[in-house]
Amino acid sequence: MIKIYSTLNYYGDDGWYYDKLSSANACGVYGIRINLCKFSDDKAYDVIQRVISIRNKVNKNIRIVIDIPYPNNKDRILDMNFSGIVKNNEIYHIIADQKLSRQQNLICVEQINSGLHKVGEILIYGDGEGGFEIIAVDGDRITVKALGTFEIGKTKSINLELIKCKVNAWKKTLTIEEPLDFLLSFVESADDVIELHKYIQNGGKVISKVETLKAMDNIEDIVKVSDGVLVARGDLGLCDSVGLYDNFNTIVNVCKKHNKTVLCATDILLSHTNLYIPSRSDIMDISHIISKGCKGIVLNNVNWDYEKTVCYINKIEQRYS
């Protein structure tokens, strides 16, 4: 039977955790994914221990999966000197200097490595809400032309570059004695996976998240050293939206070749949160995921009607697997 994971992206008090875990457990959810992207090691350690404690009261068999945000290839927007509405074909300047000048249309981000970028390159905003075409690169300033009209904000990012974090920044989290599994974000080589294995003290599995075209170039080596692979369609689709279908099938085929588990994530049955019957595109999507042999599905919305969604996935599985 396919394993269904729920995501905890928001964090509340113990009562909130208990309600979410109880609801997921009652409907047969296999595991809980905890996303660490907004936390320090100390805070993450505290959150995980709380979830473990409450999980043990609900059902000790619920698997806890820790999503390690390593590395990150997005630069968060820190500030801007305009309303936030980007207008189609207008010129904007992306800078790393937080002291905004009076020049029009400045967007300040965390950091810039101009040597990585070239004229004609497309930079994606957020989850694909909009984009920019690079028209000039000058030191620590990138000049771009807007591709479409869209709104930007300080809570989202622009796909600029790969910023390597150190796995040992999560040293405390990685030594939790409870058996945990780990999702490793933005894996690009077998060495990334091997490095994480060095720090894990509890025998946990490492599931590599494939999210970049560089990872696709090294997919065979990555799969060999991983316990499983998660097809992270969000960022992978931003890298190559037209090739997402082929990349998905390649990952699945390589995992089958090496007898490794494949999981799939990003916007799965998202329409089912507010529709009794999912959108037809969602139905086709989940049918394809299951028929290709994926063994796990990660739901990325905390507000699921678990009973309805799990029931629907099980029906699709009975038909196509």
N, C-alpha and C positions, 0 to 999 in steps of 0.2 A: 504494500500500500504506500502511496506517495506521502511523504512527510511534509507537513505544513508548519511554517514558522511565522510567528507574529512578531512585529517590531515594536520596541519601546523607544520612541523618539522624544517623548515628553516625560517629565518626572514630577511626581507629586508626593503626597504623604503615604504612609504605609497602607491606609485604607484604600487609596487609589490603586496601588500596586496589587492589593489583595483582590479587588474587584476585577481588574484586568486579567490577572492570572486565573482566577476562578472561572471567569467567562470562557477564556481560551481552553482551559482544561475540560470543562463540561462538554465542549464540542469536538474534542479529540485533537486539538492542536499539539503537535509533537514538541516544538521548541520555541524559545523566546530569544529573539535577537536584541542585544543591547548595543545601541550605537554610541560610541564614546567620543564622537567628533567635537563635542562642545565642552569636554571636561579635561581637567588635569589628571595626572596619575592618582593623586590622593583622593580627589572627588570621585573618580571612576571606581576606585577601590571601595569606597563607602557605598556607592550606589549598587555595585555588584553584590556586596555582602548583604545589603538589605533585601535585594531581590532573591538571593539564595535562601535567606531566612524565611521569607514569605512563601517562596516556592515549596520549601520543605513542609510547610503547613498545608499547602493545597495538594501537591502531588510531587514526590521526590523524583519521579521519573521524567518530569518535564526537563528537556535538555536546554541548557543555557549556552548561547553562542555570543561571544564578544566580538564586536566589529572594531578592529584596530584601524584607526585612520592614518595609514602609513603607506606611501607618502600622500601628499595632497597636490593636485595640479591646478588649483584654482586660486586666484587672488581676490580676496574679499574687498569689496568697495568700502572705503573708509569715509569718503566725503565727496561732494561735488558742488560746483558753484552755479547750478541752475536748478530748475524746478524738479528734475528727475524724469521728465518726459523727453525721451530721445526721438528726434524727428528724422524721417527717412531722407537719406542723401546729405544730411548736414555733417559738418566736420567737427570732431571731438578730439581732445588730447588726453591721453592716459598717462598719468605721472605717479611717482612714488613719494613726492615731496608733500607732506601734509599741510604745508603753508600755501594755501591756494592763492594765486595771484588774481588780478582782475581780468586776465585774459578769458575770453569767452569759452564756455563748454569744456571745463576741466573736470576730469574724473580721477580722483586719488585712490590708489590701491596700495596693498601692503608692500609689494616689492616688484621690481621690474629687472629682468635680465635681457636687455635689448639685443644682445648677441644671439639670442635664440630665435629671433623673429625676422621676417623679411616682408618686403612689399608684396601685396597680393594675398597674403595669408588671411584667413577668416578666423576671427575670435568670437566664440559663442558666449552669450550672456545667460547666466542662470541655468535653467533646464531646457534652454532652446527657445525662450520667449523672444529673443532677438539676437542680432549679431552685428559685428563691425568688420569692415575690410581695411587692412592696414595700407595706408598710402604713403607713409614716411616713417622712418626710424632714425631718431637723433639722440644718441646718448641715453639718458634715463627718461626719454619722452617718446611715446608712440602716438602718431597721428592717424586717426581712423575716420572712415566714412560709415555712417549708420546704414544698416540694411534693414529697412522697415521702421515703423513708428511703434515704440513700446516704452513702458515705464521701468526705470531701474531704481533700486533701493539699497540701503546699507546692509541689509541682511543677506544679500546674494553676492555672487562672484562672477568674475570674467575669467574664462579659460585662457590663462596666459602661459604658465610654465609648470614644470614638475619640481616641487619643493620637497626634497627628501627630509623626512623626519627620522629620528633615531628610534629603533625598536626599544632600546633600553630606557627611553623616556617613559615606558610603561612597565618598568621593572617590577614595581609593587603589584600591579594588576596581574602580571604574568606569573607571579609566584603564589597566587591564591591556591590553597590546597584542594579545594573542591574541583572535581574533574569538569573542565570546561572545554568547549571547542572555540576556535578562533577564526574569524574571517579577516584576511589580510587585504586591505584596500590597495588598489593601484599597483598590484604586483606587475613587474615588467621582466623579471628574470628568475631563474631557479635560485640564484643567490639570495634574493629577497626572502624566499620561503625558508631556505636553509638557515639564514640568520635568525629568523623568528623561532625556529625549532630549538636553537641553542638556549633560549631564555625560558622556555616553557618547562615548568617543574611538575606539572600534574598529569602528564601523559595525554594532554588534550590533542585533538586533531587540528590540523591547519587546512583551512579551505581557502584557496586563492580566488580573489575576485578579479576577473579579467575585465578591464575597463579601458584599455588603450590599444592602439594599433601595434605598438612595440611589443605588448604582451602577446598579441596575435602572431607576431613574427617568431616569438620564442615559445609558442604554446606547447609544443611537444616536450621541451625540457621542463617547463613549469608543471605540467600535468604529472610527469614522472616523479617529482619530489613532493607533490601535494597529496593530501588525503582525499581531497575532493576539489571541485571547481564551481564557483558561483558565476554564472553569466550575468554580470551587472549591466543590464541593457541601457540604463540611463546614460552613463558617461561613455560607454562603448558606442552607443547610438549617436552621441554628439560628435564623436571622432569620425564616424562614417555612417551616416544614416541610411544611405542607399545600400551599403554592404552589410547592414546589421543581420539580415536573414542568413546570408552566406557565412558570416562569422559565427553566428549561433550554431549553425549546422556543423561547421568545422570543429568547434569546441566539443560538441556532443560526440562527434565521431572519434576524435582523439582520446576522449575520456573512455569511450567504449573499448577502444583498442588497448588501453592500459588498465582496464577494469577499475576505473575511478568514478566516484559518484558525481553526478551533475545536478546542481541546483540552479534555479532561475529566479530573478527578481526584477523589480521595477514595474509599477503600474499594472500588476496582474489583477484582473477583474475589478479594476478601480471603479467602474460604473456601477458595480453591485452594491456599493455603499448607499446609493440613493435610488436604484432601480430594482424592482422585483425580479425582472429578467435582465441579465446583463446586456450591454450593447452587443450588436452582432459581431463587431470587430473583436470585442473581448472574448466572445464565445469561440471565434476562429483561433484567437491567440492561445487560449488555455488548451484548446484541443490539440493544437500543433505542439505545444510544450510537452504535453503528456504523451502524445503519440510518438514523439522522438525519443522518449525514454528518460526524461528528467525524473529524478527520484525525490526532489525537494522543491518546494515553492515558498518564497519569502514574501509575505504580505507586508506592504509598506505603509499602511494606514492604520492608525491606532483606533479609529472609530468603527471598526468592523462589526457587522452583525455576524459573529463567528458561525452561529448555527446555520444560517442561510448560505454563507459562502463555502464552508467546509462541505456541506451537503451537496452543493452544486459541483465542487471539484471532484467529490467522490463519484458522482454520477458520470461525469466526463471520463474519469479514470476507468470505470467499469465498462464503458463503451469502447474506449480506444486503446487501452493497454493490454 
